[in-house]
Amino acid sequence: MVINNSLPKTITATDSGDYDDDGKAKRTGTLLSGVAHIITAVIGSGVLSLAWSTSQLGWIGGPFALFCFAIITYISSCLLSDCYRTTDPVTGKRNYSYIAAVTTNLGEKRAWMAGLIQYLSLYGTGCAYVLTTANSLRAILKAKCYHQEGHQAPCIYGGNMYMVVFGLVQIVMSCIPDLHNMVWVSVVAAIMSFAYSFIGLGLGIAKVIENGRIMGSITGIPASNIPNKLWLVFQALADIAFAYPYSMVLLEIQDTLESPPPENQTMKKASMLAIFITTFFYLCCGCFGYAAFGNDSPGNLLTGFGFYEPFWLVAFANACIIIHLVGGYQIYSQPIFNAADRWCSRKFPNSGFVNNFHKVKLPLLPTIQINLFRLCFRTAYVISTTGVAILFPYFNQILGLLGAINFWPLAIYFPVEMYFIQKKVAPWSRNWIIFRIFSFVCFLVTVMGLVGSLQGIIAKKIS
């Protein structure tokens, strides 16, 4: 192994063919890559809980909630994509991240608030992905066990070891520098998400045919009393809220797109296509899952073992989930990684530990560049998310809590406030009133989801 010190290259905009207007290497992202990144970010753990969410809301409330969240997410993405550049969508200064956009439009104080919520949500999503991957690994083993030993066999497997294995894989994956180098990861992950969504849909349809009737009711699963029903409805709304918005990483994805055409135009088209595709899958998985199992809908459609046979197909679907989540974890972690890189480079411009890159040549592999700060920070980050997932293994409640935390502040409040600044919307004008009502309604949804999810976690801990 040969190691040589090398300083990071300074990029200047001397060649317009190689560099963009900000002096960075020319962005090459397209509508297709944008859609792939969004689908990788959106379709993940959330889709697996939608049958359970639909079962809590019933045949009217479930599909209606899915449609509403799809519309809200598209409106939010359009508002936020216009914040990528300041003043002018073609020549304005770029905001490379969510925090940069908030800083430019709303100032430092609210940027600190947005940063805290964004990084907490990104971190929590990473923890949820560690937990979901372990559940899928166990489901693969259980599928084989149930097939061989019978559906009543105990087939109990611990999850901690599998979380550690996933963490080790992510330590290696975290060596990928940034989202610009992850298009292939997102494409593979998006293909996997389609695969397991289609399998879940197919198994749901087969189960409905086997039952000979559609399960479920208009009002959803009955509860022992009204408060318990409300807690579960609130938690179901929070789970759906987790399944949709990708505002935490939208501007980071937009920063990979080439121009012309203006990045916000491409991003809006990518958002529309991705949200349409994900809504179709969400409706199919949520509704057919509920139709298949009714009041017995599992919290996780493919790991809750409503489906036992064909066991190899259930195992394959869970393998697709694992591959998808390997990429999804990186989509949600890269903004934190890049923020840490930028902050430390500004804070310690003369530090070799932070800024120097080392060329490493391994047998049979191409030369790679390693930065010691990145290696240490990203390894510690992966270890911490793995540890938190081990401590709080509550799938539906954790998804609901994360959905409630990031839905209103990141997907609604800050994009609306930045829209007011950018478009110079006058107070008490028609647009101002409409968006204020829109924001307040979404705030109420967040409060309900947060309360329901916290109650669920406390109830799980007590039991």
Contacts in CASP RR format, 6 or more apart in sequence:
PFRMAT RR
TARGET T0000
AUTHOR 0000-0000-0000
METHOD contacts of the structure
MODEL  1
MVINNSLPKTITATDSGDYDDDGKAKRTGTLLSGVAHIITAVIGSGVLSL
AWSTSQLGWIGGPFALFCFAIITYISSCLLSDCYRTTDPVTGKRNYSYIA
AVTTNLGEKRAWMAGLIQYLSLYGTGCAYVLTTANSLRAILKAKCYHQEG
HQAPCIYGGNMYMVVFGLVQIVMSCIPDLHNMVWVSVVAAIMSFAYSFIG
LGLGIAKVIENGRIMGSITGIPASNIPNKLWLVFQALADIAFAYPYSMVL
LEIQDTLESPPPENQTMKKASMLAIFITTFFYLCCGCFGYAAFGNDSPGN
LLTGFGFYEPFWLVAFANACIIIHLVGGYQIYSQPIFNAADRWCSRKFPN
SGFVNNFHKVKLPLLPTIQINLFRLCFRTAYVISTTGVAILFPYFNQILG
LLGAINFWPLAIYFPVEMYFIQKKVAPWSRNWIIFRIFSFVCFLVTVMGL
VGSLQGIIAKKIS
1 360 0 8 1.000
1 361 0 8 1.000
1 362 0 8 1.000
2 359 0 8 1.000
2 360 0 8 1.000
2 361 0 8 1.000
3 358 0 8 1.000
3 359 0 8 1.000
3 360 0 8 1.000
4 358 0 8 1.000
4 359 0 8 1.000
5 356 0 8 1.000
5 357 0 8 1.000
5 358 0 8 1.000
6 356 0 8 1.000
6 357 0 8 1.000
6 358 0 8 1.000
6 359 0 8 1.000
6 369 0 8 1.000
7 355 0 8 1.000
7 356 0 8 1.000
7 357 0 8 1.000
8 355 0 8 1.000
8 356 0 8 1.000
8 357 0 8 1.000
11 19 0 8 1.000
11 23 0 8 1.000
11 24 0 8 1.000
11 25 0 8 1.000
12 19 0 8 1.000
12 23 0 8 1.000
13 19 0 8 1.000
13 20 0 8 1.000
13 21 0 8 1.000
13 22 0 8 1.000
13 23 0 8 1.000
17 26 0 8 1.000
18 25 0 8 1.000
18 26 0 8 1.000
19 25 0 8 1.000
19 26 0 8 1.000
20 26 0 8 1.000
20 27 0 8 1.000
20 259 0 8 1.000
21 91 0 8 1.000
22 94 0 8 1.000
25 180 0 8 1.000
26 258 0 8 1.000
27 180 0 8 1.000
27 255 0 8 1.000
27 256 0 8 1.000
27 257 0 8 1.000
27 258 0 8 1.000
27 259 0 8 1.000
28 256 0 8 1.000
28 258 0 8 1.000
29 183 0 8 1.000
29 256 0 8 1.000
29 257 0 8 1.000
29 258 0 8 1.000
30 257 0 8 1.000
30 258 0 8 1.000
30 266 0 8 1.000
31 266 0 8 1.000
31 269 0 8 1.000
31 270 0 8 1.000
31 273 0 8 1.000
33 183 0 8 1.000
33 186 0 8 1.000
33 187 0 8 1.000
33 256 0 8 1.000
33 257 0 8 1.000
34 186 0 8 1.000
34 253 0 8 1.000
34 256 0 8 1.000
34 257 0 8 1.000
34 266 0 8 1.000
34 267 0 8 1.000
34 270 0 8 1.000
34 274 0 8 1.000
35 190 0 8 1.000
35 270 0 8 1.000
35 273 0 8 1.000
35 274 0 8 1.000
35 277 0 8 1.000
36 183 0 8 1.000
36 186 0 8 1.000
36 187 0 8 1.000
36 189 0 8 1.000
36 190 0 8 1.000
37 179 0 8 1.000
37 182 0 8 1.000
37 183 0 8 1.000
37 186 0 8 1.000
37 249 0 8 1.000
37 253 0 8 1.000
37 256 0 8 1.000
37 331 0 8 1.000
38 246 0 8 1.000
38 253 0 8 1.000
38 270 0 8 1.000
38 271 0 8 1.000
38 274 0 8 1.000
38 275 0 8 1.000
39 186 0 8 1.000
39 189 0 8 1.000
39 190 0 8 1.000
39 193 0 8 1.000
39 274 0 8 1.000
39 277 0 8 1.000
39 278 0 8 1.000
40 185 0 8 1.000
40 186 0 8 1.000
40 189 0 8 1.000
40 190 0 8 1.000
40 193 0 8 1.000
40 324 0 8 1.000
40 327 0 8 1.000
40 328 0 8 1.000
40 331 0 8 1.000
41 246 0 8 1.000
41 249 0 8 1.000
41 253 0 8 1.000
41 328 0 8 1.000
41 331 0 8 1.000
41 332 0 8 1.000
42 243 0 8 1.000
42 244 0 8 1.000
42 246 0 8 1.000
42 274 0 8 1.000
42 275 0 8 1.000
42 278 0 8 1.000
43 190 0 8 1.000
43 193 0 8 1.000
43 197 0 8 1.000
43 278 0 8 1.000
43 281 0 8 1.000
43 324 0 8 1.000
44 129 0 8 1.000
44 132 0 8 1.000
44 193 0 8 1.000
44 243 0 8 1.000
44 321 0 8 1.000
44 324 0 8 1.000
44 325 0 8 1.000
44 328 0 8 1.000
45 128 0 8 1.000
45 129 0 8 1.000
45 131 0 8 1.000
45 132 0 8 1.000
45 242 0 8 1.000
45 325 0 8 1.000
45 395 0 8 1.000
45 399 0 8 1.000
46 239 0 8 1.000
46 242 0 8 1.000
46 243 0 8 1.000
46 399 0 8 1.000
47 193 0 8 1.000
47 197 0 8 1.000
47 243 0 8 1.000
47 278 0 8 1.000
47 281 0 8 1.000
47 282 0 8 1.000
47 285 0 8 1.000
47 301 0 8 1.000
48 132 0 8 1.000
48 285 0 8 1.000
48 299 0 8 1.000
48 300 0 8 1.000
48 301 0 8 1.000
48 302 0 8 1.000
48 303 0 8 1.000
48 321 0 8 1.000
49 239 0 8 1.000
49 242 0 8 1.000
49 243 0 8 1.000
49 299 0 8 1.000
49 300 0 8 1.000
49 301 0 8 1.000
49 395 0 8 1.000
49 396 0 8 1.000
49 399 0 8 1.000
50 66 0 8 1.000
50 239 0 8 1.000
50 240 0 8 1.000
50 243 0 8 1.000
50 282 0 8 1.000
50 285 0 8 1.000
50 286 0 8 1.000
50 301 0 8 1.000
51 285 0 8 1.000
51 286 0 8 1.000
51 288 0 8 1.000
51 289 0 8 1.000
51 290 0 8 1.000
51 292 0 8 1.000
51 293 0 8 1.000
51 297 0 8 1.000
51 298 0 8 1.000
51 299 0 8 1.000
51 301 0 8 1.000
52 236 0 8 1.000
52 239 0 8 1.000
52 297 0 8 1.000
52 298 0 8 1.000
52 299 0 8 1.000
52 300 0 8 1.000
52 301 0 8 1.000
52 396 0 8 1.000
53 62 0 8 1.000
53 65 0 8 1.000
53 236 0 8 1.000
53 237 0 8 1.000
53 239 0 8 1.000
53 240 0 8 1.000
53 286 0 8 1.000
54 62 0 8 1.000
54 63 0 8 1.000
54 66 0 8 1.000
54 236 0 8 1.000
54 286 0 8 1.000
54 287 0 8 1.000
54 289 0 8 1.000
54 290 0 8 1.000
54 297 0 8 1.000
55 216 0 8 1.000
55 220 0 8 1.000
55 221 0 8 1.000
55 290 0 8 1.000
55 293 0 8 1.000
55 294 0 8 1.000
55 295 0 8 1.000
55 297 0 8 1.000
56 220 0 8 1.000
56 221 0 8 1.000
56 232 0 8 1.000
56 233 0 8 1.000
56 235 0 8 1.000
56 236 0 8 1.000
57 64 0 8 1.000
57 65 0 8 1.000
57 220 0 8 1.000
57 233 0 8 1.000
57 236 0 8 1.000
57 237 0 8 1.000
58 216 0 8 1.000
58 217 0 8 1.000
58 218 0 8 1.000
58 219 0 8 1.000
58 220 0 8 1.000
58 221 0 8 1.000
58 290 0 8 1.000
59 216 0 8 1.000
59 217 0 8 1.000
59 218 0 8 1.000
59 220 0 8 1.000
59 290 0 8 1.000
60 218 0 8 1.000
62 236 0 8 1.000
62 287 0 8 1.000
63 283 0 8 1.000
63 287 0 8 1.000
65 236 0 8 1.000
65 237 0 8 1.000
65 240 0 8 1.000
66 240 0 8 1.000
66 279 0 8 1.000
66 282 0 8 1.000
66 283 0 8 1.000
66 286 0 8 1.000
67 279 0 8 1.000
69 240 0 8 1.000
69 241 0 8 1.000
69 243 0 8 1.000
69 244 0 8 1.000
70 244 0 8 1.000
70 275 0 8 1.000
70 278 0 8 1.000
70 279 0 8 1.000
70 282 0 8 1.000
72 244 0 8 1.000
72 411 0 8 1.000
72 412 0 8 1.000
72 442 0 8 1.000
73 244 0 8 1.000
73 245 0 8 1.000
73 246 0 8 1.000
73 275 0 8 1.000
73 411 0 8 1.000
74 271 0 8 1.000
74 272 0 8 1.000
74 275 0 8 1.000
75 438 0 8 1.000
76 245 0 8 1.000
76 247 0 8 1.000
76 411 0 8 1.000
76 412 0 8 1.000
76 415 0 8 1.000
77 246 0 8 1.000
77 247 0 8 1.000
77 250 0 8 1.000
77 267 0 8 1.000
77 268 0 8 1.000
77 271 0 8 1.000
77 275 0 8 1.000
78 268 0 8 1.000
78 271 0 8 1.000
79 415 0 8 1.000
79 416 0 8 1.000
79 418 0 8 1.000
79 419 0 8 1.000
80 98 0 8 1.000
80 101 0 8 1.000
80 247 0 8 1.000
80 250 0 8 1.000
80 251 0 8 1.000
80 415 0 8 1.000
80 418 0 8 1.000
81 250 0 8 1.000
81 251 0 8 1.000
81 254 0 8 1.000
81 263 0 8 1.000
81 264 0 8 1.000
81 267 0 8 1.000
81 268 0 8 1.000
81 271 0 8 1.000
82 89 0 8 1.000
82 264 0 8 1.000
82 419 0 8 1.000
82 422 0 8 1.000
83 95 0 8 1.000
83 101 0 8 1.000
83 104 0 8 1.000
83 105 0 8 1.000
83 251 0 8 1.000
83 415 0 8 1.000
83 418 0 8 1.000
83 422 0 8 1.000
84 94 0 8 1.000
84 95 0 8 1.000
84 101 0 8 1.000
84 251 0 8 1.000
84 254 0 8 1.000
84 255 0 8 1.000
84 263 0 8 1.000
84 264 0 8 1.000
84 267 0 8 1.000
85 91 0 8 1.000
85 92 0 8 1.000
85 93 0 8 1.000
85 94 0 8 1.000
85 95 0 8 1.000
85 262 0 8 1.000
85 263 0 8 1.000
85 264 0 8 1.000
86 92 0 8 1.000
86 93 0 8 1.000
86 95 0 8 1.000
86 104 0 8 1.000
86 105 0 8 1.000
86 422 0 8 1.000
87 93 0 8 1.000
89 262 0 8 1.000
89 263 0 8 1.000
89 264 0 8 1.000
89 265 0 8 1.000
90 259 0 8 1.000
90 260 0 8 1.000
90 262 0 8 1.000
93 104 0 8 1.000
94 255 0 8 1.000
95 101 0 8 1.000
95 104 0 8 1.000
95 251 0 8 1.000
96 251 0 8 1.000
96 252 0 8 1.000
96 255 0 8 1.000
97 251 0 8 1.000
97 252 0 8 1.000
97 255 0 8 1.000
97 335 0 8 1.000
97 338 0 8 1.000
97 339 0 8 1.000
98 114 0 8 1.000
98 115 0 8 1.000
98 118 0 8 1.000
98 247 0 8 1.000
98 248 0 8 1.000
98 249 0 8 1.000
98 250 0 8 1.000
98 251 0 8 1.000
98 252 0 8 1.000
98 335 0 8 1.000
98 410 0 8 1.000
98 414 0 8 1.000
99 111 0 8 1.000
99 114 0 8 1.000
99 115 0 8 1.000
99 118 0 8 1.000
99 339 0 8 1.000
100 251 0 8 1.000
101 251 0 8 1.000
101 418 0 8 1.000
102 110 0 8 1.000
102 111 0 8 1.000
102 114 0 8 1.000
102 115 0 8 1.000
102 414 0 8 1.000
102 418 0 8 1.000
103 111 0 8 1.000
105 417 0 8 1.000
105 418 0 8 1.000
105 421 0 8 1.000
105 422 0 8 1.000
106 114 0 8 1.000
106 414 0 8 1.000
106 417 0 8 1.000
106 418 0 8 1.000
106 421 0 8 1.000
110 414 0 8 1.000
110 417 0 8 1.000
113 409 0 8 1.000
114 409 0 8 1.000
114 410 0 8 1.000
114 414 0 8 1.000
117 405 0 8 1.000
117 406 0 8 1.000
117 409 0 8 1.000
117 410 0 8 1.000
118 248 0 8 1.000
118 335 0 8 1.000
118 406 0 8 1.000
118 410 0 8 1.000
119 335 0 8 1.000
119 336 0 8 1.000
119 339 0 8 1.000
120 405 0 8 1.000
121 248 0 8 1.000
121 402 0 8 1.000
121 403 0 8 1.000
121 405 0 8 1.000
121 406 0 8 1.000
121 410 0 8 1.000
122 248 0 8 1.000
122 249 0 8 1.000
122 332 0 8 1.000
122 333 0 8 1.000
122 335 0 8 1.000
122 336 0 8 1.000
123 336 0 8 1.000
123 385 0 8 1.000
124 385 0 8 1.000
124 388 0 8 1.000
124 398 0 8 1.000
124 402 0 8 1.000
125 248 0 8 1.000
125 332 0 8 1.000
125 402 0 8 1.000
126 329 0 8 1.000
126 332 0 8 1.000
126 333 0 8 1.000
126 385 0 8 1.000
126 389 0 8 1.000
127 385 0 8 1.000
127 388 0 8 1.000
127 389 0 8 1.000
127 392 0 8 1.000
127 398 0 8 1.000
128 389 0 8 1.000
128 395 0 8 1.000
128 398 0 8 1.000
128 399 0 8 1.000
128 402 0 8 1.000
129 325 0 8 1.000
129 328 0 8 1.000
129 329 0 8 1.000
129 332 0 8 1.000
130 163 0 8 1.000
130 166 0 8 1.000
130 167 0 8 1.000
130 329 0 8 1.000
130 385 0 8 1.000
130 386 0 8 1.000
130 387 0 8 1.000
130 389 0 8 1.000
131 163 0 8 1.000
131 389 0 8 1.000
131 392 0 8 1.000
131 393 0 8 1.000
131 395 0 8 1.000
131 398 0 8 1.000
132 300 0 8 1.000
132 321 0 8 1.000
132 325 0 8 1.000
132 395 0 8 1.000
133 162 0 8 1.000
133 163 0 8 1.000
133 166 0 8 1.000
133 321 0 8 1.000
133 322 0 8 1.000
133 325 0 8 1.000
133 326 0 8 1.000
134 159 0 8 1.000
134 160 0 8 1.000
134 162 0 8 1.000
134 163 0 8 1.000
134 166 0 8 1.000
134 389 0 8 1.000
134 393 0 8 1.000
135 159 0 8 1.000
135 300 0 8 1.000
135 303 0 8 1.000
135 395 0 8 1.000
136 302 0 8 1.000
136 303 0 8 1.000
136 318 0 8 1.000
136 319 0 8 1.000
136 321 0 8 1.000
136 322 0 8 1.000
136 325 0 8 1.000
137 159 0 8 1.000
137 162 0 8 1.000
137 165 0 8 1.000
137 166 0 8 1.000
137 318 0 8 1.000
137 322 0 8 1.000
138 157 0 8 1.000
138 158 0 8 1.000
138 159 0 8 1.000
138 162 0 8 1.000
138 303 0 8 1.000
139 302 0 8 1.000
139 303 0 8 1.000
139 304 0 8 1.000
139 305 0 8 1.000
139 314 0 8 1.000
139 315 0 8 1.000
139 318 0 8 1.000
140 315 0 8 1.000
140 318 0 8 1.000
140 319 0 8 1.000
141 155 0 8 1.000
141 157 0 8 1.000
142 155 0 8 1.000
142 157 0 8 1.000
142 305 0 8 1.000
143 308 0 8 1.000
143 311 0 8 1.000
143 312 0 8 1.000
143 314 0 8 1.000
143 315 0 8 1.000
143 318 0 8 1.000
144 311 0 8 1.000
144 315 0 8 1.000
145 153 0 8 1.000
145 155 0 8 1.000
146 153 0 8 1.000
146 155 0 8 1.000
146 305 0 8 1.000
146 308 0 8 1.000
146 311 0 8 1.000
147 308 0 8 1.000
147 309 0 8 1.000
147 311 0 8 1.000
149 155 0 8 1.000
151 308 0 8 1.000
159 393 0 8 1.000
160 390 0 8 1.000
163 386 0 8 1.000
163 387 0 8 1.000
163 389 0 8 1.000
163 390 0 8 1.000
164 386 0 8 1.000
166 322 0 8 1.000
166 325 0 8 1.000
166 326 0 8 1.000
166 386 0 8 1.000
167 382 0 8 1.000
167 383 0 8 1.000
167 385 0 8 1.000
167 386 0 8 1.000
169 326 0 8 1.000
170 326 0 8 1.000
170 329 0 8 1.000
170 330 0 8 1.000
170 333 0 8 1.000
170 382 0 8 1.000
171 378 0 8 1.000
171 379 0 8 1.000
171 382 0 8 1.000
171 383 0 8 1.000
173 185 0 8 1.000
173 326 0 8 1.000
173 327 0 8 1.000
173 329 0 8 1.000
173 330 0 8 1.000
174 330 0 8 1.000
174 333 0 8 1.000
174 337 0 8 1.000
174 374 0 8 1.000
174 378 0 8 1.000
174 379 0 8 1.000
174 381 0 8 1.000
174 382 0 8 1.000
175 368 0 8 1.000
175 370 0 8 1.000
175 374 0 8 1.000
175 375 0 8 1.000
175 378 0 8 1.000
176 182 0 8 1.000
176 185 0 8 1.000
176 330 0 8 1.000
176 334 0 8 1.000
178 334 0 8 1.000
178 337 0 8 1.000
178 338 0 8 1.000
179 252 0 8 1.000
179 253 0 8 1.000
179 255 0 8 1.000
179 256 0 8 1.000
179 331 0 8 1.000
179 334 0 8 1.000
180 256 0 8 1.000
182 327 0 8 1.000
182 330 0 8 1.000
182 331 0 8 1.000
182 334 0 8 1.000
183 256 0 8 1.000
185 326 0 8 1.000
185 327 0 8 1.000
185 330 0 8 1.000
186 327 0 8 1.000
186 331 0 8 1.000
188 323 0 8 1.000
188 327 0 8 1.000
189 323 0 8 1.000
189 324 0 8 1.000
189 325 0 8 1.000
189 326 0 8 1.000
189 327 0 8 1.000
189 328 0 8 1.000
189 331 0 8 1.000
190 324 0 8 1.000
192 320 0 8 1.000
192 321 0 8 1.000
192 323 0 8 1.000
192 324 0 8 1.000
193 320 0 8 1.000
193 324 0 8 1.000
194 281 0 8 1.000
195 317 0 8 1.000
195 320 0 8 1.000
196 302 0 8 1.000
196 317 0 8 1.000
196 318 0 8 1.000
196 320 0 8 1.000
196 321 0 8 1.000
196 324 0 8 1.000
197 281 0 8 1.000
197 284 0 8 1.000
197 285 0 8 1.000
199 302 0 8 1.000
199 313 0 8 1.000
199 316 0 8 1.000
199 317 0 8 1.000
199 320 0 8 1.000
200 285 0 8 1.000
200 288 0 8 1.000
200 289 0 8 1.000
200 301 0 8 1.000
200 302 0 8 1.000
200 307 0 8 1.000
200 317 0 8 1.000
201 281 0 8 1.000
201 284 0 8 1.000
201 285 0 8 1.000
201 288 0 8 1.000
202 288 0 8 1.000
203 292 0 8 1.000
203 307 0 8 1.000
203 313 0 8 1.000
203 314 0 8 1.000
203 317 0 8 1.000
204 288 0 8 1.000
204 289 0 8 1.000
204 291 0 8 1.000
204 292 0 8 1.000
204 307 0 8 1.000
205 288 0 8 1.000
205 292 0 8 1.000
207 289 0 8 1.000
207 292 0 8 1.000
207 293 0 8 1.000
207 306 0 8 1.000
207 307 0 8 1.000
208 214 0 8 1.000
208 215 0 8 1.000
208 288 0 8 1.000
208 291 0 8 1.000
208 292 0 8 1.000
211 292 0 8 1.000
214 291 0 8 1.000
215 290 0 8 1.000
215 291 0 8 1.000
215 292 0 8 1.000
215 293 0 8 1.000
215 294 0 8 1.000
215 295 0 8 1.000
216 290 0 8 1.000
216 291 0 8 1.000
216 294 0 8 1.000
216 295 0 8 1.000
217 294 0 8 1.000
217 295 0 8 1.000
220 295 0 8 1.000
221 232 0 8 1.000
221 294 0 8 1.000
221 295 0 8 1.000
222 229 0 8 1.000
222 295 0 8 1.000
223 229 0 8 1.000
223 232 0 8 1.000
231 451 0 8 1.000
231 452 0 8 1.000
231 455 0 8 1.000
231 456 0 8 1.000
232 452 0 8 1.000
233 448 0 8 1.000
234 448 0 8 1.000
234 449 0 8 1.000
234 451 0 8 1.000
234 452 0 8 1.000
234 453 0 8 1.000
234 455 0 8 1.000
235 396 0 8 1.000
235 397 0 8 1.000
235 400 0 8 1.000
235 449 0 8 1.000
235 452 0 8 1.000
235 453 0 8 1.000
235 455 0 8 1.000
235 456 0 8 1.000
237 445 0 8 1.000
237 448 0 8 1.000
237 449 0 8 1.000
238 399 0 8 1.000
238 400 0 8 1.000
238 401 0 8 1.000
238 403 0 8 1.000
238 404 0 8 1.000
238 407 0 8 1.000
238 448 0 8 1.000
238 449 0 8 1.000
238 450 0 8 1.000
238 452 0 8 1.000
238 453 0 8 1.000
239 396 0 8 1.000
239 399 0 8 1.000
239 400 0 8 1.000
239 403 0 8 1.000
241 400 0 8 1.000
241 403 0 8 1.000
241 404 0 8 1.000
241 407 0 8 1.000
241 445 0 8 1.000
241 446 0 8 1.000
241 449 0 8 1.000
242 399 0 8 1.000
242 400 0 8 1.000
242 402 0 8 1.000
242 403 0 8 1.000
242 406 0 8 1.000
242 407 0 8 1.000
243 282 0 8 1.000
243 399 0 8 1.000
244 275 0 8 1.000
244 278 0 8 1.000
245 403 0 8 1.000
245 406 0 8 1.000
245 407 0 8 1.000
245 410 0 8 1.000
245 411 0 8 1.000
246 253 0 8 1.000
247 406 0 8 1.000
247 410 0 8 1.000
247 411 0 8 1.000
247 415 0 8 1.000
248 332 0 8 1.000
248 335 0 8 1.000
248 406 0 8 1.000
248 410 0 8 1.000
249 331 0 8 1.000
249 332 0 8 1.000
249 334 0 8 1.000
249 335 0 8 1.000
250 267 0 8 1.000
250 271 0 8 1.000
252 334 0 8 1.000
252 335 0 8 1.000
252 338 0 8 1.000
253 267 0 8 1.000
254 263 0 8 1.000
254 264 0 8 1.000
254 267 0 8 1.000
255 263 0 8 1.000
257 263 0 8 1.000
257 266 0 8 1.000
257 267 0 8 1.000
259 266 0 8 1.000
285 301 0 8 1.000
286 301 0 8 1.000
289 297 0 8 1.000
289 301 0 8 1.000
290 297 0 8 1.000
292 306 0 8 1.000
293 306 0 8 1.000
296 306 0 8 1.000
298 304 0 8 1.000
298 305 0 8 1.000
298 306 0 8 1.000
299 395 0 8 1.000
299 396 0 8 1.000
300 395 0 8 1.000
300 396 0 8 1.000
302 314 0 8 1.000
302 317 0 8 1.000
302 318 0 8 1.000
302 321 0 8 1.000
303 318 0 8 1.000
307 314 0 8 1.000
308 314 0 8 1.000
333 378 0 8 1.000
333 381 0 8 1.000
333 382 0 8 1.000
336 381 0 8 1.000
337 374 0 8 1.000
337 377 0 8 1.000
337 378 0 8 1.000
337 381 0 8 1.000
340 377 0 8 1.000
341 373 0 8 1.000
341 374 0 8 1.000
344 351 0 8 1.000
344 354 0 8 1.000
344 373 0 8 1.000
345 354 0 8 1.000
345 355 0 8 1.000
348 354 0 8 1.000
348 355 0 8 1.000
349 355 0 8 1.000
351 373 0 8 1.000
353 372 0 8 1.000
353 373 0 8 1.000
354 371 0 8 1.000
354 373 0 8 1.000
355 371 0 8 1.000
356 371 0 8 1.000
356 372 0 8 1.000
357 369 0 8 1.000
357 370 0 8 1.000
357 371 0 8 1.000
358 369 0 8 1.000
358 370 0 8 1.000
358 371 0 8 1.000
358 372 0 8 1.000
359 367 0 8 1.000
359 368 0 8 1.000
359 369 0 8 1.000
360 367 0 8 1.000
360 368 0 8 1.000
360 369 0 8 1.000
360 370 0 8 1.000
361 367 0 8 1.000
362 368 0 8 1.000
392 398 0 8 1.000
392 457 0 8 1.000
394 456 0 8 1.000
394 457 0 8 1.000
394 460 0 8 1.000
397 453 0 8 1.000
397 456 0 8 1.000
397 457 0 8 1.000
397 460 0 8 1.000
398 453 0 8 1.000
398 457 0 8 1.000
400 449 0 8 1.000
400 453 0 8 1.000
401 450 0 8 1.000
401 453 0 8 1.000
401 454 0 8 1.000
401 457 0 8 1.000
403 449 0 8 1.000
403 453 0 8 1.000
404 446 0 8 1.000
404 447 0 8 1.000
404 449 0 8 1.000
404 450 0 8 1.000
404 453 0 8 1.000
405 446 0 8 1.000
405 450 0 8 1.000
407 442 0 8 1.000
407 445 0 8 1.000
407 446 0 8 1.000
408 439 0 8 1.000
408 442 0 8 1.000
408 443 0 8 1.000
408 445 0 8 1.000
408 446 0 8 1.000
409 446 0 8 1.000
411 442 0 8 1.000
412 438 0 8 1.000
412 439 0 8 1.000
412 442 0 8 1.000
412 443 0 8 1.000
413 439 0 8 1.000
413 443 0 8 1.000
416 435 0 8 1.000
416 436 0 8 1.000
416 438 0 8 1.000
416 439 0 8 1.000
419 425 0 8 1.000
419 435 0 8 1.000
420 432 0 8 1.000
420 435 0 8 1.000
423 431 0 8 1.000
425 431 0 8 1.000
425 432 0 8 1.000
425 435 0 8 1.000
426 432 0 8 1.000
END
